[in-house]
Amino acid sequence: MTKEEKVKDILKRLRKIWPKPRTALEYKTPLELLVATILSAQATDKLVNTYTPELFKKFKTAKDYVNSAPSEIDKYISKINFHQNKAKSIHGAAVMIVEKFKGKVPDNMEDLDSLPGVARKTANVVLGNAFKIAEGIVVDTHVMRLSTNLGLTDKKDPEKIEKDLMEIVPKEDWIDFSHLLINVGREYYPARIKDLNTGPLQGLFIK
């Protein structure tokens, strides 16, 4: 089985479980998703979703964040890992969005990647979910681990893993592929699992 054939099989199996996969982060606007994704770095989506409703009730636009201090933003996210740095990143991103992008979250990789607190993974999440634009594949810890265990890559660096995956996953499936691997990683193949020869991807793992 080639890597391309394995990817096709993975998509077929997992779409039976999740026909319309989406991010677990809860949001209504591109700005809310951007903020939630910044907060989700080294924190679970479940934890982030616990605190964003009050945050989003207080801060509805980029200008709302700009008109506040990072310390005020921090009050709403103080139980999330690295909250002080994240509050500064959110404030800094909002300033740039207002000053450079007319208050709107940009819809391309280059501009998103220029925002404080935003790296390629965050930009891919926002583009794929808020704008339905596939410029890459989101590579989080689940995608990294499972891509290696499935024999789809032998790289360790997230951007190199992404490049390998982009070569074997059809572009129209880039957004779904990461959602599906994240979902199956969370529910069936957590990092602590010893036996991979089980669950919906049984028989596809190389280690």
Secondary structure as GFF3:
##gff-version 3
##sequence-region A 1 207
A	DSSP	alpha_helix	3	17	.	.	.	ID=ss1
A	DSSP	alpha_helix	30	39	.	.	.	ID=ss2
A	DSSP	alpha_helix	45	58	.	.	.	ID=ss3
A	DSSP	alpha_helix	62	66	.	.	.	ID=ss4
A	DSSP	alpha_helix	70	77	.	.	.	ID=ss5
A	DSSP	alpha_helix	83	100	.	.	.	ID=ss6
A	DSSP	alpha_helix	109	113	.	.	.	ID=ss7
A	DSSP	alpha_helix	120	130	.	.	.	ID=ss8
A	DSSP	alpha_helix	141	149	.	.	.	ID=ss9
A	DSSP	alpha_helix	158	168	.	.	.	ID=ss10
A	DSSP	three_ten_helix	171	173	.	.	.	ID=ss11
A	DSSP	alpha_helix	174	187	.	.	.	ID=ss12
###
